[in-house]
Amino acid sequence: MKQKKVFLLLNGEPPKRLPKLSKYDIVCATDGAYQYLKEQKIKPDFISGDFDSLPNLPNDIEIIYTPDQNYTDFDKILKILADKGFLHIDIFGASGKEQDHFLGNLHTAIQWKKKLKLTFFDEYSYFFLADKITEITGCKNKIISLLPLPITKKITTKGLQYSLNNEDLQFGERIGTRNKAIKDEVKITFESGELFIFINHKKQEN
């Protein structure tokens, strides 16, 4: 059965070019990101937030009011999507602007890892939380970075220029940035911890 996919826009740096939205089953945004979609003449299926920064609410879009300040807008909209049964979510606007928001978004992604499949996109790369066995295709000559949060144990990689063989990465001690894929297929396995994989959109020239 085909999994339904979501386009979600957060209030970070908006994309310069939008993906083909017709491939998504639902388009949604937090209230702070809605203005960008409005400027692009895109009508989302719903928007959510506390709407403090959006005094004039649209009357032709579903509005979901989420005033609870104990959670971020990102966390609250993920809960809405999970409750609606949407599990595969492509996220734009998660990085850029205020970097504490970006780090907070990574934190939220870890909290939802067991329930949702989240993939983040920005102008430079796409990134996601790795499964303990992760295989990626279409990688040759792309820059790939491995970011442990905070520690990932016994990592083994295949298809990268600088390989890991049952090694640990730990934030503040050793991380795996700016590696290069030497094969089209890259495989990354690890035993425990959390690991973000960043893959640059552009290929690096030899």
N, C-alpha and C positions, 0 to 999 in steps of 0.2 A: 504493500500500500504506500502510495506516494505521501511523503511528509509535507505538510503545509509549511511555507516559508514566510517570514515576516521581514519587512524593511522597517527598521526603527531608527529615528533620528534624535540624537541628544543635542544639548545646547553647547557643544564644543565648537571646534573649527568646522564649518560646513563644507561639504564636498564641492570641489570646483566643477566636477562632472558627476552627475547622478548615474547610477546603474539603470538598466532597463527595468522599470518598475513593473512592467507587465508580467515579469517572471515571479512576482510575489503575490501571495494570496491576500495579504493585508499590508497596508501602509499606515504607520502611526508615528507619533512624535510626542515628546514632552512639551509643555506649554512654552518654554523658552525657545524651543527650536521651531515652533509652528510658523513664526514670521518668515523664516527662510522658505518653507514650503509654499506659503502664500505668495511670496515674491516670484517663485518659480511657476506659479499657477497650478500647483499640485494640491488636490483635495485629499487629505488623509481620511482613513476610516474612522479614526478617533484621535483625540489628544487628551493628555492627562496632566495633572499638576495642581498647585494651589491657586494658579492664575493671578497672583499678585502683580505680575509684570505684563498681564494681558487683559486690560480693562474691558475691551470691546470683544466679547466672545462671539464667534461665528454661530449662526443659528441653523446651519445646514450640515454640521459635523457633530458626531457624538462627543460630548464633553464628559469626562470622568474626573470628578473632583477628588483630590487626594491630599488633604491638608495635614496629615500626620508628619510633624517635623522630626520624628525619631528615625525616619528613613529618608533616603535620597529619592529624587524623582526617578532615577534609573531603577532603583530597587522596587519602587512602587509600580512602575509600568511593567517590569518583568513579572511581578505577581499577577497583574491584570492579564497579561498574555498567557501565563501558565494556567490561570483559572479558565481562560477561554479555550485551552487545549492546544495552543501554539507552542511548539517545543524547539523549532529551528529558527534562530533569529540572527539576521545580519544587521550589525550595528554601525552606524555612521555618526560622526560628530562626538565620539567618545574622548578624543585627544585634542590637543591644541588649547589655546586660551589659557585658563588657569590650571596649572599642572597638578594642584592638589585634587582637583576634580578628576583628572585622568587617573591618578593613583587610587582614588576612591572607587573609580569604575572597575579597576583591576580587582580591588578587594571584593566588590559586589559580584564580579564574575566568579570568583572562587566560591562564594557563598551559594551560588546557584548552579554550580558545576554538575551536581548529581541529578538535577531536574531538567536543565535546559542545555541545548547545544548552541553556544554563542560564538560568533565570528565577528571580529572588529575590522573595520576598513578605514584607512585614511589616505592621504595623497601619496604616501611613500610605501606603505606596506599593508598587509593584512596579518592579523595575529589572533591567537586563540589559546585556550588552555589545552595542553596535550593530554591524551589518554596514555595509559602506561605502555601501550603499543600504538604508535602513530606512524602512518605511512602517507607521504605527500608526493604527488606527481607534478610534472611540469616545472621542475626546480632547477635544471641545469644552468649554471652560471649566475644564479640569483644569490643574493646575500641572505643568509639565514642566521638569526640570533636566538640563543636559548637563555631565558631569564628565569632563574629559580626564585620562588617566593615561599619561605625564605631559603629552604634547602631542598634539593632533590638528590636522591641517593641512587647510586649504581646505574648511571646513564651509559647507554651504548648507542653509537650512531653509525649508520652506513650511508655512504653517498656524499659525505662532507669532506672538504679538503683537510681539515684538522679534526680527526675523529676522536671520539671518546670511547673508552673500553672499560665499562664497569666502574666509572668514575663519578665522584660527587661534585655538584656545583652548589655554592652557598653565597647568597647575597651578602656583600661586604667582604668576601674573601676571594671567590673565583666565580665568574659568570662566563657565558659562552657567546659573546657578541661578535658580529662581523665575520662569521664563518662564510664559506662559499660552497655551494653545491657543485660537485664535479660529475654528478650523474642526474638523469632526469627524475629518477625515483630516489627519495630519501626516506630512511626508516630510523625512527628514534624510539628507544625503549628505556624504561627506568623502573626502579623497584618501589620507591615511595616518595612522597612530597608533591609539590605543585610546580608545574613548569609551563611557562608561556613560550610559545614559538612565534617569532616574528619573521615574515617572509617579504622581502622587498618586491615591489611590482616589476621593477626594471631589472634586466639582466646586466651583469657586469662584463665589460669587454675584457678579453684576455690580454 
